[in-house]
Amino acid sequence: ERSPPSTRWEDMRCSRGIIVAVPLVTALVILSVITFILSTGDCPEGNFTCKGSKTCILQRSFCDGQKDCPQGEDEDLMYCYDFYGSFWPMVDTIEGVQISNETCELDLVPEVCQCTGFVVVCANSSLSQVPSPIPPNAKGITLDYNRISSLEDGIFDGYSLYLLHLAFNELTDIPDGIFERQTNLRKLYLAHNKLTSLPTSLLTLPNIEWLFADKNNLTHLSLEMWDLPSLMWLVLSENALTLTNESFPVLPSLEMMYLDSNAITRIEATTFSNLNMLHDLSIARNEIYYINEVAFRNLTKLKDLNLKYNSLFTLGDRLFVNQVYLEKLSIGGNSELQLSRSFFKSVSNLKSLDLEAMEIPNINQGLFGDLQDLDVIYFKRFKYCMSVPRVPKCSPSSDGTSTSEDLLGNGLLRTTLWLVSCFTVFTNGMVVWRRLSSSSNSLSPLNIIITNLACADLLMGVYLMSLGAEDLATRGVFRQEATEWRSSVFCTVLGVIAMVSSEVSVLILLLISAERFMLISAPLSGFQSLKPKAALMTSATVWVFSIIIAVLPVVEWRHSMRFYGTNSFCFPLHIDEPYLVGWQYSAIVFIGINSISLIGITLLYIGVFISILKTRNATTLNVNDSEFAMRFFFIVLTNACCWVPIVFLKILALLDFSISKDVYGWLGVFVLPVNSAVNPILYTFTTPRYRNNNHTTSRSQSHPDGLPNHDAVKPSIWFRALGMIQLRPSPRPIPTPRTTEEQI
């Protein structure tokens, strides 16, 4: 037995509602998952784009020893290694246990030890003292990774050693005369102990070449006693040295010296003046705030100088006037250091420059104009790379959105941008065309408001398409064009368009919500529906207000255009760099105006929904109520999915929380345009009035009794999914004061 017609129509309407709901829910769930995953910071250093295939891999996979790109370009030696500078990365390897495969040349070796050549290896054996017997003809002893806390005076007197390895023990003191007879000792490792001073017999060894005493508790070096004519490599990092009132003596063979992570505050004129053979000097991670202008004057052979992570405010323009061989300079991490072009003139031969962890507000191409031979440069932010377009290797290689080659470095991001922009332009363009071409109700208040909403959302699609066009125009050469792009009038205009679009959209949604709330929830207050003139005036006010909001920062920062040019998207969310120019203004707009509007829209719709429930019979919701409830849910949800992530992430950024650089691109391409893309569906295509209007055009094919002709009316799946065709007029709802379902 066939079901009654009314039941069939209700079932079909429910099916249509489900068809509309499923893709929307799916899209919003995907949006939430993407936002959550990206905000957790899985890729804290952005992305790296494989040059051969444009495949995007995690930045942490770049130069990690494993080939992740199809052609292995992420492990290209020429891109992964900075060939300039010191051997500092080798220190940890050298300090480890080195066991070769040489045949043992010794007759008797302690049971806990091994032998290779003339070297006795007693590493990692839980020893608390030097084992015995060790053959007298042994040339080397390694005692790494044990628990030796003290050494007996004279314990090495019977040997002529060239290698002694005592690293990774618990030594607190070494007898002063223990090395007096070790005149042939060349390599001594005392790292990772608890020494507070070096034995005096060590300070006069004639043939010592390598001395590693890092990661101890040294506070004083007694430099006036040093006489080490053969010393080539000195490592004293991670101690408690201050070098106050101390100067290194003449060390004619010293080429590499590392004093990182100590307590040095000043470098005086004489501190290093006697080290004229020094090639590599590292005094990073100290507390240095002052360097005498002639401190490095005699270091004429210096090739690598590391001053990173100190407290430097300024560096004299003539500090490196004699460093004609200087190839690598590392000064990153000095957050207060001011750079000038005159400073770089004296180091024009640099091949590698490290400016990591430094803000450079005055950066421009002219700042590095004298560094014509620069091959590698390190910055805190990817955008700084745009100021050195001639430098082959610049790090970081991406900001999560752009790369050195492309404005949109992520292939998925590029595809998403075009899909979202085309969908937004098509749907909103169709709404504008339909409403402007409809002569019957073109001046109705609701039509005026919805048309303005669609125009605003259409601008967002234009903004996204313009970004896509710029990406196409600069594909492969974006780094050379980036500075000009971000400072261009076109970038500023696009930023203004995007700002106007987002503000007009959210304010008109607030206006619609308030108007419906007053009509439905306060029917006895005397509030009348907006008249056409009032709707026009209100819409015009919203546009003027939004344009003022968007243009005001252009006027305020007109000399730099940096408010909209702080990133390649030309949109001032200020999430990747929360305290750039105009950050207060950005916070007021996105955290203040937009979050208040979102809360207002949510509360007003809740009020509307509660009011309708109160006026209905105390029975199960009919089909019309179910459709309204579903539309109400999506109206609030899409607004929340657009602005809640933006407001939340902006607050986190202002609180200095680390946010993945991937997030910014997806916010601009996917999250921000959510409202613009979905509004036509929620406010036009699925409304009863729109469906009834479409149904009216098909009534000529209906039966005389008014029921639809099933053979004649065959809407496409697309129109069914959007709810654009209603096969039968909605049953007349139970009247409520001043409301019909069309008003919702």
MOQUITA-V931676 format. One record per backbone hydrogen bond with DSSP energy under -1.0 kcal/mol. CO is the residue of the C=O (numbers start at 0). NH is the residue of the N-H. If there is no record, write none. Layout:
co=<CO;CO>
nh=<NH;NH>
This chain:
co=<3;4;5;6;7;8;9;10;11;12;13;14;15;16;17;19;20;21;22;23;24;25;26;27;28;29;30;31;32;33;34;35;37;42;45;47;49;54;56;57;58;68;71;72;73;75;75;76;86;87;89;90;109;113;115;116;117;117;118;119;120;126;134;138;138;139;140;141;143;147;148;151;153;155;161;161;162;163;164;167;170;174;175;176;178;180;181;185;185;186;187;188;190;194;195;198;201;202;208;208;209;210;211;213;217;221;222;227;231;231;232;233;234;236;240;242;250;254;254;255;256;257;259;263;264;264;266;270;271;273;274;278;278;279;280;281;283;287;289;291;293;295;297;298;302;302;303;304;305;307;312;315;317;319;321;322;326;326;327;328;329;331;332;333;339;343;346;350;350;351;352;353;355;359;363;365;367;369;370;374;375;376;377;380;381;382;383;384;387;392;394;400;401;403;404;405;409;410;411;412;413;414;415;416;417;418;419;420;421;422;423;424;425;426;427;428;429;430;431;432;440;443;444;445;446;447;448;449;450;451;452;453;454;455;456;457;458;459;460;461;462;463;464;465;466;467;468;469;473;476;477;480;481;482;484;487;488;489;490;491;492;493;494;495;496;497;498;499;500;501;502;503;504;505;506;507;508;509;510;511;512;513;514;515;516;521;530;531;532;533;534;535;536;537;538;539;540;541;542;543;544;545;546;547;550;551;552;554;556;566;570;576;579;581;582;583;584;585;586;586;587;588;591;592;593;594;595;596;597;598;599;600;601;602;603;604;605;606;607;608;609;610;611;616;621;622;623;624;625;626;627;628;629;630;631;632;633;634;635;636;637;638;639;642;643;644;645;646;647;648;649;650;651;652;659;661;662;663;664;665;665;666;670;672;673;674;677;678;679;679;680;683;686;687;688;689;690;691;692;694;695;697;698;702;706;708;715;716;717;718;735;739>
nh=<7;8;9;10;11;12;13;14;15;16;17;18;19;20;21;23;24;25;26;27;28;29;30;31;32;33;34;35;36;37;38;39;40;45;58;56;53;49;47;60;61;71;74;75;62;78;79;80;89;90;93;94;112;120;118;104;138;139;115;141;113;146;137;161;162;119;164;121;123;169;171;154;156;158;185;186;140;188;142;145;193;177;200;179;181;182;184;208;209;163;211;165;167;216;218;201;204;226;231;232;187;234;189;191;239;224;225;230;254;255;210;257;212;214;262;245;253;278;279;233;281;235;237;286;288;289;291;247;274;275;277;302;303;256;305;258;260;310;266;294;296;298;299;301;326;327;280;329;282;284;337;318;320;322;323;325;350;351;304;353;306;308;334;336;343;346;349;374;375;328;377;330;332;362;366;368;370;371;373;392;352;394;354;383;384;385;386;387;390;376;378;408;398;478;477;402;413;414;415;416;417;418;419;420;421;422;423;424;425;426;427;428;429;430;431;432;433;434;435;436;443;447;448;449;450;451;452;453;454;455;456;457;458;459;460;461;462;463;464;465;466;467;468;469;470;471;472;473;476;480;481;484;485;486;487;491;492;493;494;495;496;497;498;499;500;501;502;503;504;505;506;507;508;509;510;511;512;513;514;515;516;517;518;519;520;524;534;535;536;537;538;539;540;541;542;543;544;545;546;547;548;549;550;551;554;555;556;557;560;569;572;579;582;585;586;587;588;589;590;591;592;593;595;596;597;598;599;600;601;602;603;604;605;606;607;608;609;610;611;612;613;614;615;618;625;626;627;628;629;630;631;632;633;634;635;636;637;638;639;640;641;642;643;646;647;648;649;650;651;652;653;654;656;655;662;665;666;667;668;669;670;671;673;676;677;678;681;682;683;684;685;686;690;691;692;693;694;695;696;697;698;700;701;705;702;712;719;720;721;723;738;742>
